[in-house]
């Protein structure tokens, strides 16, 4: 009797898990869905921001490193106006351009956050990787906010820290 009850319970649980449930949430890195193909308003103010990120950090000596996962957070901190990110360039420690994440401007809705994730296995950025973002925002609104969150775990030990972007001249 116990086995039959257990079998029924497991069957009901399995049938209750609906893997086909759809979500209306668009992944934050679906840049194609965020492409802005219309003309951009000439009253928008252009700017550039720098963000340091780390694919690796040194541990014990300069010859031993830990690999990190980096989450780059692009935030529109304005409550009413959309901002635009024209380009996101990723550079390595030597200042070499590794990749451009999008070249067609994307829009970031008010209070929206989008993300770029650099996998832990991707060591190409090295210990001094960075991003430069070219952006547009309405004149009286805040510039986009850029933040990096780096994390790794080894066994039961975890390591995490953040970096904040700063506005630079183009």
HUGIWO-V946143 format. One line per field, one symbol per residue. ss: DSSP state (h for helix, s for strand, l for the rest). burial: b if it has 9 or more other C-alpha atoms within 8 Angstrom, else e. Layout:
# HUGIWO-V946143
ss->???
burial->???
This chain:
# HUGIWO-V946143
ss->lhhhhhhhhhhhhhhhllllllllllllllhhhhslllllllllsssssssslllsssllllllssslssssssslllllllssssssssslllllsssslllllsssllllsssssslllllllhhhlsssssssslllllllssssssssssllsssssssslsssll
burial->eeeeeeeeeeeeeeeeeeeeeeeeeeeeeebeebbeeeeeeeebeebbbbbbbbbbbbeeeeeebbbbbbbbbbbbbbeebbbbbbbbbbbbbeeebbebebebbbbbbbbbbbbeebebeebebbbbbbbbbbbbbbeeeeebbbbbbbbbeeeeebeeeebbbeeeee
